[in-house]
Amino acid sequence: MEVQGKIKMVGETKTFGNNGFRKREVVVTTEEQYPQHILIEFVQDKCDLLNDYSEGQPVKIGVNLRGREWVNPQGETKYFNSVQGWRIENLTNQNPGAGAPVPPADQFEPASNTNDEDFDDLPF
């Protein structure tokens, strides 16, 4: 799955427990009729993928949905979901048709080698 939108917030990397578990969160605001603020967490070595990103950047993030079950001390079963990122792509310089700019029409010279009788220029 993918989430696409603009970065609203990039959190700091947090380390938990004695085993060195690392987690970093980013919030992406989708660009649709009713924008959504999606919290995506990156874990372990994937935390470093967010180093070059900041607020306002348009991105596309590859995500996995994760779910887990937990039984509290009173015996009640609870369920939790998370959205876990594994890839992030900057969309700033990826506009379709982008590349070298096309010069204005008045900078083109008219063709001078046209021949009205040469109407069949197809190669087959």
C-alpha positions as CSV (number, residue, x, y, z in Angstrom):
1,M,0.0,0.0,0.0
2,E,1.0,3.6,-0.4
3,V,0.2,6.9,1.3
4,Q,0.7,10.1,-0.7
5,G,0.6,13.7,0.6
6,K,2.6,16.4,2.2
7,I,4.7,15.9,5.4
8,K,3.1,17.7,8.3
9,M,5.6,16.6,11.0
10,V,8.8,14.5,11.3
11,G,9.5,13.3,14.8
12,E,12.8,12.5,16.4
13,T,14.1,8.9,16.6
14,K,13.2,7.3,20.0
15,T,15.0,4.3,21.5
16,F,13.1,1.9,23.8
17,G,14.3,-0.8,26.3
18,N,17.6,-2.5,26.7
19,N,17.4,-4.1,23.2
20,G,17.8,-0.8,21.4
21,F,14.4,-0.8,19.6
22,R,14.1,2.4,17.6
23,K,11.0,4.1,16.3
24,R,10.4,7.4,14.4
25,E,7.1,8.9,13.4
26,V,6.0,11.1,10.5
27,V,2.6,12.6,9.8
28,V,1.5,12.9,6.2
29,T,-1.5,15.0,5.2
30,T,-3.3,13.6,2.2
31,E,-4.4,15.9,-0.6
32,E,-8.0,14.9,-1.3
33,Q,-11.5,16.4,-0.7
34,Y,-11.3,15.6,3.0
35,P,-7.6,15.6,3.9
36,Q,-6.5,13.0,6.4
37,H,-3.5,13.3,8.8
38,I,-1.9,9.8,8.7
39,L,0.7,8.8,11.4
40,I,3.3,6.5,9.9
41,E,6.0,4.9,12.0
42,F,9.4,3.8,10.8
43,V,11.2,1.3,12.9
44,Q,14.8,0.1,13.4
45,D,17.1,0.8,10.4
46,K,14.1,2.4,8.5
47,C,14.2,5.4,10.9
48,D,17.2,6.8,8.9
49,L,15.1,7.0,5.7
50,L,13.5,10.1,7.2
51,N,16.8,12.0,7.7
52,D,16.5,14.0,4.5
53,Y,12.8,14.9,4.8
54,S,11.1,18.0,6.3
55,E,7.7,19.6,6.7
56,G,5.9,20.6,3.6
57,Q,7.6,18.1,1.2
58,P,5.3,16.1,-1.0
59,V,6.0,12.4,-0.6
60,K,4.8,8.9,-1.4
61,I,5.4,6.3,1.4
62,G,5.2,2.5,1.0
63,V,3.4,1.2,4.1
64,N,2.3,-2.1,5.7
65,L,-0.7,-2.3,8.0
66,R,0.2,-4.1,11.3
67,G,-2.3,-5.4,13.9
68,R,-1.7,-7.0,17.3
69,E,-3.7,-8.4,20.2
70,W,-3.1,-7.6,23.8
71,V,-4.7,-9.0,26.9
72,N,-4.7,-6.6,29.9
73,P,-4.3,-7.6,33.5
74,Q,-8.1,-7.8,33.9
75,G,-8.3,-10.4,31.1
76,E,-9.8,-8.0,28.5
77,T,-8.5,-8.5,25.0
78,K,-7.6,-5.3,23.1
79,Y,-6.6,-4.9,19.5
80,F,-4.2,-2.3,18.1
81,N,-3.3,-1.2,14.6
82,S,-0.3,0.7,13.2
83,V,0.8,1.9,9.8
84,Q,4.5,1.0,9.3
85,G,6.6,2.7,6.6
86,W,9.3,0.9,4.7
87,R,10.0,3.2,1.8
88,I,9.7,7.0,1.2
89,E,10.0,8.9,-2.1
90,N,10.3,12.6,-2.7
91,L,7.7,13.8,-5.2
92,T,9.0,17.4,-5.5
93,N,10.9,16.9,-8.8
94,Q,8.7,14.2,-10.4
95,N,6.1,16.1,-12.3
96,P,4.9,14.3,-15.4
97,G,6.4,15.9,-18.5
98,A,9.0,17.6,-16.4
99,G,12.5,18.0,-17.8
100,A,14.0,20.5,-20.2
101,P,11.7,23.5,-20.6
102,V,10.2,24.0,-24.0
103,P,11.1,27.4,-25.6
104,P,8.3,29.7,-26.5
105,A,6.8,29.3,-30.0
106,D,8.2,32.6,-31.3
107,Q,11.8,31.2,-30.8
108,F,11.3,28.5,-33.5
109,E,12.3,29.2,-37.1
110,P,9.8,28.3,-39.8
111,A,10.7,25.3,-41.9
112,S,12.2,26.4,-45.2
113,N,12.5,23.1,-47.0
114,T,8.9,22.3,-47.4
115,N,7.7,20.9,-50.8
116,D,4.0,21.0,-51.5
117,E,4.3,18.1,-53.9
118,D,6.1,15.8,-51.3
119,F,2.9,14.8,-49.5
120,D,3.8,11.1,-49.0
121,D,6.7,11.2,-46.5
122,L,5.7,7.9,-44.7
123,P,8.6,5.4,-44.4
124,F,6.5,2.5,-45.6
